[in-house]
Amino acid sequence: MSLMESKGTLSKAAKELFARWNDVKGVWSDAQSREFEKTYISQVEQDVRSALGAMDRISQVLQKVENDCE
């Protein structure tokens, strides 16, 4: 699997997770759900954004390396 395919897979999985979380919030809306969101969901969202950004940067570096080797 290529880096861009992996990025797409991660992005799709994250969108699915956040969509499902929005569904759950419709039926679970107490202090525990807010704590869960703050502790886990928000952190996952930040981590996914960081990972996607890193994947973009790695892709640029790999492209430059490939061009330099030609």
Backbone as ProteinMPNN parsed JSONL, in Angstrom:
{"seq_chain_A": "MSLMESKGTLSKAAKELFARWNDVKGVWSDAQSREFEKTYISQVEQDVRSALGAMDRISQVLQKVENDCE", "coords_chain_A": {"N_chain_A": [[0.86, -1.177, 0.0], [0.595, 2.169, -0.876], [1.936, 5.313, 0.318], [0.099, 7.425, -0.059], [-2.239, 6.007, -0.436], [-2.461, 4.891, 2.084], [-2.81, 7.226, 3.55], [-5.292, 8.034, 2.585], [-6.844, 5.895, 3.507], [-6.585, 6.207, 6.294], [-7.754, 8.734, 6.601], [-10.386, 8.244, 5.715], [-11.194, 6.344, 7.63], [-11.072, 7.894, 9.943], [-13.039, 9.837, 9.414], [-15.262, 8.176, 9.417], [-15.225, 7.259, 12.072], [-15.696, 9.701, 13.462], [-18.186, 10.367, 12.463], [-19.706, 8.243, 13.447], [-19.364, 8.73, 16.165], [-20.765, 11.131, 16.398], [-23.323, 10.111, 15.972], [-23.6, 8.52, 18.274], [-23.48, 10.472, 20.262], [-26.0, 11.506, 20.119], [-27.564, 9.852, 21.656], [-26.214, 9.454, 23.974], [-25.537, 11.589, 26.22], [-24.257, 12.762, 28.613], [-22.347, 13.685, 31.538], [-20.27, 11.813, 31.535], [-20.056, 11.115, 28.812], [-19.191, 13.513, 27.741], [-16.737, 13.746, 28.999], [-15.479, 11.477, 27.95], [-15.361, 12.224, 25.256], [-13.709, 14.484, 25.443], [-11.372, 13.339, 26.502], [-10.697, 11.194, 24.768], [-11.842, 11.214, 22.019], [-11.363, 13.851, 21.057], [-8.592, 13.89, 21.284], [-7.864, 11.857, 19.499], [-8.734, 13.045, 17.138], [-6.965, 15.252, 16.948], [-4.553, 13.846, 16.76], [-4.913, 12.425, 14.366], [-5.068, 14.536, 12.529], [-2.448, 15.519, 12.804], [-0.991, 13.284, 11.942], [-1.876, 13.042, 9.276], [-0.89, 15.435, 8.227], [1.863, 14.982, 8.588], [2.154, 12.823, 6.869], [1.718, 14.069, 4.43], [3.977, 15.745, 4.351], [6.03, 13.822, 4.361], [5.48, 12.583, 1.942], [6.122, 14.652, 0.162], [8.883, 14.87, 0.633], [9.724, 12.313, -0.176], [9.018, 12.457, -2.859], [10.773, 14.458, -3.724], [13.24, 13.161, -3.257], [12.969, 11.064, -5.047], [12.885, 12.512, -7.466], [15.448, 13.675, -7.396], [17.026, 11.425, -7.73], [16.75, 10.709, -10.31]], "CA_chain_A": [[0.0, 0.0, 0.0], [1.398, 3.384, -0.963], [1.735, 6.321, 1.362], [-1.139, 8.165, -0.32], [-3.348, 5.089, -0.159], [-2.557, 4.82, 3.544], [-3.383, 8.501, 3.988], [-6.717, 7.963, 2.265], [-7.457, 4.935, 4.418], [-6.661, 6.85, 7.612], [-8.732, 9.822, 6.513], [-11.713, 7.632, 5.634], [-11.495, 5.732, 8.931], [-11.324, 8.977, 10.897], [-14.363, 10.391, 9.099], [-16.246, 7.194, 9.867], [-15.233, 7.311, 13.532], [-16.328, 10.927, 13.929], [-19.611, 10.275, 12.119], [-20.316, 7.32, 14.422], [-19.387, 9.415, 17.452], [-21.902, 12.058, 16.354], [-24.528, 9.297, 16.175], [-23.634, 8.116, 19.682], [-23.781, 11.645, 21.088], [-27.441, 11.706, 20.104], [-28.215, 9.036, 22.689], [-25.375, 9.437, 25.173], [-25.158, 12.993, 26.405], [-24.113, 13.084, 30.025], [-20.994, 14.112, 31.908], [-19.32, 10.779, 31.109], [-19.836, 11.21, 27.367], [-18.372, 14.708, 27.504], [-15.38, 13.4, 29.446], [-14.951, 10.55, 26.945], [-15.037, 13.012, 24.065], [-12.547, 15.324, 25.76], [-10.195, 12.504, 26.747], [-10.343, 10.287, 23.679], [-12.218, 11.616, 20.659], [-10.626, 15.067, 20.697], [-7.176, 13.529, 21.114], [-7.759, 11.116, 18.236], [-8.87, 14.024, 16.061], [-5.69, 15.976, 16.851], [-3.527, 12.915, 16.296], [-5.155, 12.146, 12.955], [-4.635, 15.724, 11.777], [-0.981, 15.528, 12.815], [-0.519, 12.183, 11.096], [-2.131, 13.379, 7.869], [0.086, 16.464, 7.865], [3.167, 14.327, 8.477], [2.137, 12.012, 5.653], [1.911, 15.006, 3.317], [5.385, 16.161, 4.339], [6.831, 12.665, 3.941], [5.245, 12.409, 0.509], [6.912, 15.68, -0.529], [10.297, 14.486, 0.735], [9.931, 11.151, -1.041], [8.963, 12.924, -4.245], [12.035, 15.147, -3.992], [14.274, 12.137, -3.348], [12.781, 10.362, -6.329], [13.32, 13.412, -8.548], [16.895, 13.83, -7.316], [17.671, 10.182, -8.153], [16.544, 10.479, -11.753]], "C_chain_A": [[0.904, 1.237, 0.0], [1.068, 4.349, 0.168], [0.409, 7.056, 1.155], [-2.367, 7.283, -0.127], [-3.562, 4.967, 1.351], [-3.175, 6.092, 4.102], [-4.895, 8.501, 3.742], [-7.464, 7.028, 3.193], [-7.619, 5.534, 5.812], [-7.732, 7.931, 7.626], [-10.164, 9.273, 6.506], [-12.123, 7.025, 6.97], [-11.818, 6.802, 9.977], [-12.697, 9.596, 10.66], [-15.461, 9.467, 9.589], [-16.359, 7.211, 11.397], [-15.99, 8.534, 14.028], [-17.814, 10.962, 13.585], [-20.338, 9.369, 13.121], [-20.393, 7.974, 15.799], [-20.545, 10.407, 17.488], [-23.223, 11.322, 16.534], [-24.691, 8.939, 17.653], [-24.006, 9.303, 20.572], [-25.273, 11.954, 21.124], [-28.171, 10.939, 21.187], [-27.431, 8.971, 23.991], [-24.837, 10.844, 25.401], [-25.163, 13.375, 27.882], [-22.667, 13.514, 30.295], [-19.938, 13.102, 31.454], [-19.035, 10.855, 29.613], [-18.972, 12.421, 27.028], [-16.922, 14.462, 27.914], [-14.71, 12.46, 28.444], [-14.522, 11.307, 25.698], [-13.779, 13.841, 24.297], [-11.271, 14.486, 25.857], [-9.749, 11.727, 25.518], [-10.625, 10.848, 22.287], [-11.438, 12.843, 20.213], [-9.151, 14.767, 20.464], [-6.96, 12.766, 19.815], [-7.833, 12.09, 17.057], [-7.571, 14.802, 15.866], [-4.592, 15.075, 16.294], [-3.685, 12.586, 14.816], [-4.721, 13.335, 12.098], [-3.113, 15.787, 11.69], [-0.42, 14.462, 11.881], [-0.72, 12.495, 9.62], [-1.165, 14.457, 7.385], [1.476, 15.877, 7.685], [3.247, 13.484, 7.209], [2.305, 12.896, 4.415], [3.374, 15.422, 3.208], [6.292, 15.017, 3.882], [6.683, 12.442, 2.443], [6.056, 13.415, -0.302], [8.399, 15.329, -0.522], [10.585, 13.31, -0.185], [9.908, 11.534, -2.517], [10.256, 13.632, -4.635], [13.178, 14.156, -4.123], [14.195, 11.405, -4.673], [13.251, 11.233, -7.484], [14.83, 13.582, -8.563], [17.645, 12.6, -7.822], [17.54, 9.924, -9.652], [17.637, 11.087, -12.579]], "O_chain_A": [[1.852, 1.33, 0.779], [0.063, 4.211, 0.866], [-0.325, 7.279, 2.118], [-3.418, 7.762, 0.3], [-4.696, 4.944, 1.831], [-3.98, 6.034, 5.032], [-5.672, 8.92, 4.599], [-8.581, 7.324, 3.619], [-8.669, 5.385, 6.437], [-8.522, 8.02, 8.565], [-11.037, 9.783, 7.209], [-13.269, 7.174, 7.396], [-12.726, 6.633, 10.792], [-13.436, 9.85, 11.611], [-16.475, 9.923, 10.117], [-17.462, 7.181, 11.943], [-16.834, 8.422, 14.917], [-18.612, 11.525, 14.335], [-21.436, 9.685, 13.581], [-21.375, 7.793, 16.52], [-21.235, 10.513, 18.503], [-24.141, 11.838, 17.172], [-25.784, 9.042, 18.21], [-24.764, 9.148, 21.529], [-25.753, 12.595, 22.059], [-29.267, 11.322, 21.596], [-27.939, 8.481, 24.999], [-23.81, 11.23, 24.841], [-25.963, 14.196, 28.33], [-21.876, 13.682, 29.367], [-18.844, 13.485, 31.039], [-17.892, 10.678, 29.192], [-18.125, 12.36, 26.137], [-15.994, 14.92, 27.247], [-13.532, 12.618, 28.123], [-13.448, 11.06, 25.15], [-12.893, 13.891, 23.445], [-10.22, 14.882, 25.352], [-8.552, 11.614, 25.256], [-9.713, 10.939, 21.465], [-10.906, 12.868, 19.103], [-8.533, 15.322, 19.555], [-5.98, 13.004, 19.109], [-7.077, 11.964, 16.093], [-7.127, 14.989, 14.733], [-3.797, 15.5, 15.455], [-2.694, 12.482, 14.094], [-4.079, 13.158, 11.063], [-2.556, 16.072, 10.629], [0.515, 14.718, 11.122], [0.165, 12.24, 8.803], [-0.678, 14.394, 6.256], [2.187, 16.228, 6.743], [4.287, 13.438, 6.554], [2.97, 12.5, 3.458], [3.942, 15.45, 2.116], [7.219, 15.232, 3.101], [7.661, 12.145, 1.757], [6.616, 13.066, -1.341], [9.086, 15.469, -1.533], [11.588, 13.312, -0.899], [10.677, 11.007, -3.32], [10.774, 13.437, -5.734], [14.009, 14.297, -5.02], [15.205, 11.159, -5.333], [13.94, 10.752, -8.383], [15.433, 13.628, -9.635], [18.777, 12.716, -8.291], [18.165, 9.008, -10.185], [17.614, 10.983, -13.806]]}, "name": "protein", "num_of_chains": 1, "seq": "MSLMESKGTLSKAAKELFARWNDVKGVWSDAQSREFEKTYISQVEQDVRSALGAMDRISQVLQKVENDCE"}
